[in-house]
Amino acid sequence: MYGSQNQGSGSRSNNLVVPQATAALQQLKMEAAQELGVTIPQDGYYGNYTSRETGSLGGYITKRLVQIAEQQLSGRS
């Protein structure tokens, strides 16, 4: 779960609102990448990836997070 906050000069910083969620988000990212056939860079640098690759990864993660939240709200786990 990320929170965004402006830092005056127009730059943004994504900070985890719940730091304990780091491992779960990393696992979700790895599962999404595997599902989509996108290799996660070991050094964390995504500059050599297309917008389509990173966008599809982010969109898939968002879709899964919404599904998880809907399941939790409906009482299913």
DSSP file (Angstrom, degrees, kcal/mol; ACC not computed):
  #  RESIDUE AA STRUCTURE BP1 BP2  ACC     N-H-->O    O-->H-N    N-H-->O    O-->H-N    TCO  KAPPA ALPHA  PHI   PSI    X-CA   Y-CA   Z-CA
    1    1 A M              0   0    0      0, 0.0    16,-2.9     0, 0.0    17,-0.8   0.000 360.0 360.0 360.0 116.3    0.0    0.0    0.0
    2    2 A Y  E     -A   16   0A   0     14,-0.3     2,-0.4    15,-0.1    14,-0.2  -0.775 360.0-160.7-105.4 145.3    1.6    3.2   -1.2
    3    3 A G  E     -A   15   0A   0     12,-3.4    12,-2.5    -2,-0.3     2,-0.4  -0.961  11.9-147.2-119.0 141.3    1.0    6.7   -0.1
    4    4 A S  E     +A   14   0A   0     -2,-0.4     2,-0.4    10,-0.2    10,-0.2  -0.879  16.2 179.9-110.1 139.3    2.0    9.7   -2.3
    5    5 A Q  E     -A   13   0A   0      8,-1.0     8,-0.9    -2,-0.4     2,-0.1  -0.992  26.6-123.6-140.4 134.3    3.1   13.0   -0.9
    6    6 A N  E     -A   12   0A   0     -2,-0.4     6,-0.2     6,-0.2    -2,-0.0  -0.454  13.9-157.9 -70.8 144.4    4.2   16.1   -2.7
    7    7 A Q        -     0   0    0      4,-1.6     2,-1.6    -2,-0.1     4,-0.1  -0.142  44.0-101.8-118.9  38.4    7.6   17.4   -1.7
    8    8 A G  S    S+     0   0    0      1,-0.2    -2,-0.1     3,-0.1     4,-0.0  -0.292 111.0  68.9  84.3 -53.7    7.3   21.0   -2.8
    9    9 A S  S    S-     0   0    0     -2,-1.6    -1,-0.2     1,-0.1     3,-0.1   0.184 118.1 -94.3 -91.1  18.8    9.3   21.0   -6.1
   10   10 A G  S    S+     0   0    0      1,-0.3     2,-0.2     0, 0.0    -2,-0.1   0.352  87.5 126.5  89.3  -7.5    6.7   18.9   -8.0
   11   11 A S        -     0   0    0     -4,-0.1    -4,-1.6     1,-0.0     2,-0.3  -0.508  47.0-146.5 -82.6 156.2    8.5   15.6   -7.3
   12   12 A R  E     -A    6   0A   0     -6,-0.2     2,-0.4    -2,-0.2    -6,-0.2  -0.887   7.3-159.5-121.9 152.8    6.6   12.7   -5.8
   13   13 A S  E     -A    5   0A   0     -8,-0.9    -8,-1.0    -2,-0.3     2,-0.7  -0.992  11.4-144.9-132.8 125.9    7.7   10.0   -3.4
   14   14 A N  E     +A    4   0A   0     -2,-0.4     2,-0.4   -10,-0.2   -10,-0.2  -0.820  25.3 178.3 -92.6 116.9    5.9    6.7   -3.0
   15   15 A N  E     -A    3   0A   0    -12,-2.5   -12,-3.4    -2,-0.7     2,-0.3  -0.934  33.6-110.2-118.2 140.7    6.1    5.5    0.6
   16   16 A L  E     -A    2   0A   0     -2,-0.4   -14,-0.3   -14,-0.2     4,-0.0  -0.528  18.4-161.7 -68.8 128.9    4.5    2.4    2.0
   17   17 A V  S    S+     0   0    0    -16,-2.9    -1,-0.2    -2,-0.3   -15,-0.1   0.844  93.1  34.1 -75.6 -35.5    1.7    3.3    4.3
   18   18 A V  S >  S-     0   0    0    -17,-0.8     3,-2.5     1,-0.1    -1,-0.3  -0.859  73.4-170.3-120.2  92.4    1.9   -0.2    5.8
   19   19 A P  G >  S+     0   0    0      0, 0.0     3,-1.6     0, 0.0     4,-0.2   0.766  82.6  68.4 -57.0 -26.3    5.6   -1.2    5.8
   20   20 A Q  G 3  S+     0   0    0      1,-0.3     4,-0.4     2,-0.1     3,-0.4   0.638  87.6  69.0 -67.6 -12.2    4.7   -4.8    6.8
   21   21 A A  G <> S+     0   0    0     -3,-2.5     4,-2.6     1,-0.2    -1,-0.3   0.498  70.9  95.7 -83.7  -3.9    3.1   -5.2    3.3
   22   22 A T  H <> S+     0   0    0     -3,-1.6     4,-2.4     1,-0.2    -1,-0.2   0.917  84.4  45.5 -54.7 -50.9    6.5   -5.0    1.5
   23   23 A A  H  > S+     0   0    0     -3,-0.4     4,-2.3    -4,-0.2    -1,-0.2   0.900 113.6  49.6 -62.9 -41.6    7.0   -8.8    1.3
   24   24 A A  H  > S+     0   0    0     -4,-0.4     4,-2.3     1,-0.2    -1,-0.2   0.898 111.9  48.2 -65.4 -40.2    3.4   -9.4    0.1
   25   25 A L  H  X S+     0   0    0     -4,-2.6     4,-2.4     2,-0.2    -2,-0.2   0.884 110.7  51.0 -67.9 -38.2    3.7   -6.7   -2.6
   26   26 A Q  H  X S+     0   0    0     -4,-2.4     4,-2.3    -5,-0.2    -2,-0.2   0.923 110.9  48.9 -63.3 -43.4    7.1   -8.1   -3.8
   27   27 A Q  H  X S+     0   0    0     -4,-2.3     4,-2.5     1,-0.2    -2,-0.2   0.914 111.2  49.7 -62.1 -43.5    5.5  -11.6   -4.0
   28   28 A L  H  X S+     0   0    0     -4,-2.3     4,-2.5     1,-0.2    -1,-0.2   0.896 110.1  51.1 -62.3 -40.9    2.5  -10.1   -6.0
   29   29 A K  H  X S+     0   0    0     -4,-2.4     4,-2.5     2,-0.2    -2,-0.2   0.908 110.8  48.2 -62.9 -42.7    4.9   -8.3   -8.3
   30   30 A M  H  X S+     0   0    0     -4,-2.3     4,-2.4     2,-0.2    -2,-0.2   0.913 112.6  48.1 -65.3 -42.8    6.9  -11.6   -9.0
   31   31 A E  H  X S+     0   0    0     -4,-2.5     4,-2.5     2,-0.2    -2,-0.2   0.914 112.9  48.5 -63.1 -42.6    3.6  -13.5   -9.6
   32   32 A A  H  X S+     0   0    0     -4,-2.5     4,-2.2     2,-0.2     6,-0.2   0.921 111.2  49.7 -64.0 -44.3    2.4  -10.8  -12.0
   33   33 A A  H  X>S+     0   0    0     -4,-2.5     5,-2.4     1,-0.2     4,-1.1   0.912 112.1  47.9 -61.6 -43.1    5.7  -10.7  -13.9
   34   34 A Q  H  <5S+     0   0    0     -4,-2.4     3,-0.4     1,-0.2    -1,-0.2   0.924 111.6  50.2 -63.8 -44.1    5.7  -14.5  -14.3
   35   35 A E  H  <5S+     0   0    0     -4,-2.5    -1,-0.2     1,-0.2    -2,-0.2   0.870 117.4  39.9 -60.8 -38.2    2.1  -14.5  -15.4
   36   36 A L  H  <5S-     0   0    0     -4,-2.2    -1,-0.2    -5,-0.2    -2,-0.2   0.527 110.8-117.5 -91.4  -7.3    2.8  -11.8  -18.0
   37   37 A G  T  <5 +     0   0    0     -4,-1.1     2,-0.5    -3,-0.4    -3,-0.2   0.776  66.2 141.5  75.8  26.1    6.2  -13.1  -19.1
   38   38 A V      < -     0   0    0     -5,-2.4     2,-0.5    -6,-0.2    -1,-0.3  -0.881  47.4-135.8-103.0 129.9    8.1  -10.0  -17.9
   39   39 A T        -     0   0    0     -2,-0.5    -9,-0.0    -3,-0.1    -5,-0.0  -0.733  14.9-133.6 -86.8 127.8   11.5  -10.5  -16.3
   40   40 A I        -     0   0    0     -2,-0.5     2,-0.2   -10,-0.1     6,-0.0  -0.679  27.7-117.1 -78.6 126.6   12.0   -8.4  -13.1
   41   41 A P    >   -     0   0    0      0, 0.0     3,-1.2     0, 0.0    -1,-0.1  -0.449  12.4-140.3 -67.7 134.0   15.4   -6.7  -13.3
   42   42 A Q  T 3  S+     0   0    0      1,-0.3    -2,-0.0    -2,-0.2     0, 0.0   0.830 102.7  48.9 -62.3 -33.5   17.8   -7.9  -10.5
   43   43 A D  T 3  S-     0   0    0      2,-0.2    -1,-0.3     1,-0.0     3,-0.1   0.486 111.5-119.1 -88.1  -1.8   19.2   -4.4  -10.0
   44   44 A G    <   +     0   0    0     -3,-1.2     2,-0.6     1,-0.2    -2,-0.1   0.507  68.8 136.3  81.0   3.0   15.7   -2.8   -9.9
   45   45 A Y        +     0   0    0      1,-0.1     3,-0.3    -5,-0.0    -1,-0.2  -0.774  27.5 177.0 -90.9 117.2   16.4   -0.6  -13.0
   46   46 A Y    >   +     0   0    0     -2,-0.6     3,-1.9     1,-0.2    -1,-0.1   0.251  48.6 109.0-100.9  10.8   13.4   -0.6  -15.3
   47   47 A G  T 3  S+     0   0    0      1,-0.3    -1,-0.2     0, 0.0    -2,-0.0   0.707  76.1  54.4 -63.2 -21.7   14.9    1.9  -17.8
   48   48 A N  T 3  S+     0   0    0     -3,-0.3     2,-0.3     2,-0.1    -1,-0.3   0.330  93.0  92.7 -94.5   7.7   15.4   -0.8  -20.5
   49   49 A Y  S <  S-     0   0    0     -3,-1.9     2,-0.1     1,-0.1    -3,-0.0  -0.711  77.9-114.7-101.3 152.4   11.7   -1.8  -20.4
   50   50 A T     >  -     0   0    0     -2,-0.3     4,-2.3     1,-0.1     5,-0.3  -0.408  23.6-116.1 -79.5 160.9    9.0   -0.5  -22.6
   51   51 A S  H  > S+     0   0    0      1,-0.2     4,-2.6     2,-0.2     5,-0.2   0.844 117.8  58.3 -62.0 -33.2    6.1    1.4  -21.2
   52   52 A R  H  > S+     0   0    0      2,-0.2     4,-2.3     3,-0.2    -1,-0.2   0.915 107.2  46.0 -63.5 -43.6    3.9   -1.4  -22.4
   53   53 A E  H  > S+     0   0    0      2,-0.2     4,-1.9     1,-0.2    -2,-0.2   0.952 118.5  39.7 -65.4 -50.5    5.8   -3.9  -20.2
   54   54 A T  H  X S+     0   0    0     -4,-2.3     4,-2.5     1,-0.2    -2,-0.2   0.872 116.8  51.3 -69.9 -34.9    5.9   -1.8  -17.1
   55   55 A G  H  X S+     0   0    0     -4,-2.6     4,-2.7    -5,-0.3    -1,-0.2   0.897 109.6  48.8 -67.3 -40.7    2.3   -0.6  -17.6
   56   56 A S  H  X S+     0   0    0     -4,-2.3     4,-2.3    -5,-0.2    -1,-0.2   0.882 112.0  50.2 -67.1 -36.2    1.0   -4.1  -18.0
   57   57 A L  H  X S+     0   0    0     -4,-1.9     4,-2.3     2,-0.2    -2,-0.2   0.945 113.6  44.4 -65.1 -48.4    2.8   -5.2  -14.9
   58   58 A G  H  X S+     0   0    0     -4,-2.5     4,-2.3     1,-0.2    -2,-0.2   0.891 114.1  50.1 -63.6 -40.3    1.4   -2.2  -12.9
   59   59 A G  H  X S+     0   0    0     -4,-2.7     4,-2.5     2,-0.2    -1,-0.2   0.895 110.4  49.5 -65.1 -40.8   -2.1   -2.7  -14.3
   60   60 A Y  H  X S+     0   0    0     -4,-2.3     4,-2.4     2,-0.2    -2,-0.2   0.914 111.1  49.5 -64.6 -43.2   -2.1   -6.4  -13.4
   61   61 A I  H  X S+     0   0    0     -4,-2.3     4,-2.5     2,-0.2    -2,-0.2   0.927 111.9  48.7 -61.7 -45.2   -0.9   -5.7   -9.9
   62   62 A T  H  X S+     0   0    0     -4,-2.3     4,-2.3     1,-0.2    -2,-0.2   0.918 110.1  51.5 -61.0 -44.2   -3.7   -3.1   -9.4
   63   63 A K  H  X S+     0   0    0     -4,-2.5     4,-2.2     1,-0.2    -1,-0.2   0.920 111.5  47.3 -59.0 -45.2   -6.3   -5.5  -10.8
   64   64 A R  H  X S+     0   0    0     -4,-2.4     4,-2.6     2,-0.2    -2,-0.2   0.896 110.0  52.5 -64.8 -41.1   -5.2   -8.2   -8.4
   65   65 A L  H  X S+     0   0    0     -4,-2.5     4,-2.3     1,-0.2    -1,-0.2   0.891 110.0  48.9 -62.5 -39.3   -5.2   -5.8   -5.4
   66   66 A V  H  X S+     0   0    0     -4,-2.3     4,-2.6     2,-0.2    -1,-0.2   0.912 110.9  50.4 -65.9 -42.0   -8.8   -4.8   -6.3
   67   67 A Q  H  X S+     0   0    0     -4,-2.2     4,-2.3     2,-0.2    -2,-0.2   0.923 111.0  48.9 -61.0 -43.9   -9.8   -8.5   -6.5
   68   68 A I  H  X S+     0   0    0     -4,-2.6     4,-2.3     1,-0.2    -2,-0.2   0.921 112.2  48.2 -61.5 -45.0   -8.2   -9.2   -3.1
   69   69 A A  H  X S+     0   0    0     -4,-2.3     4,-2.5     1,-0.2    -2,-0.2   0.905 110.7  50.9 -64.2 -41.5  -10.0   -6.2   -1.5
   70   70 A E  H  X S+     0   0    0     -4,-2.6     4,-1.8     2,-0.2     6,-0.2   0.906 110.3  49.9 -63.0 -40.6  -13.3   -7.2   -3.1
   71   71 A Q  H  X>S+     0   0    0     -4,-2.3     5,-2.0     1,-0.2     4,-0.5   0.919 111.8  48.0 -62.8 -43.3  -12.9  -10.7   -1.7
   72   72 A Q  H ><5S+     0   0    0     -4,-2.3     3,-0.8     1,-0.2    -2,-0.2   0.896 111.6  49.9 -65.4 -39.4  -12.1   -9.4    1.8
   73   73 A L  H 3<5S+     0   0    0     -4,-2.5    -1,-0.2     1,-0.2    -2,-0.2   0.825 110.2  50.2 -68.7 -30.7  -15.1   -7.0    1.7
   74   74 A S  H 3<5S-     0   0    0     -4,-1.8    -1,-0.2    -5,-0.2    -2,-0.2   0.506 119.1-110.3 -86.5  -3.0  -17.4   -9.8    0.7
   75   75 A G  T <<5S+     0   0    0     -3,-0.8     2,-0.3    -4,-0.5    -3,-0.2   0.481  79.9 120.5  91.0   2.3  -16.2  -12.0    3.5
   76   76 A R      <       0   0    0     -5,-2.0    -1,-0.3    -6,-0.2    -2,-0.2  -0.766 360.0 360.0 -96.9 146.3  -14.4  -14.5    1.3
   77   77 A S              0   0    0     -2,-0.3    -1,-0.1    -3,-0.1    -5,-0.1   0.437 360.0 360.0-118.5 360.0  -10.6  -15.1    1.6
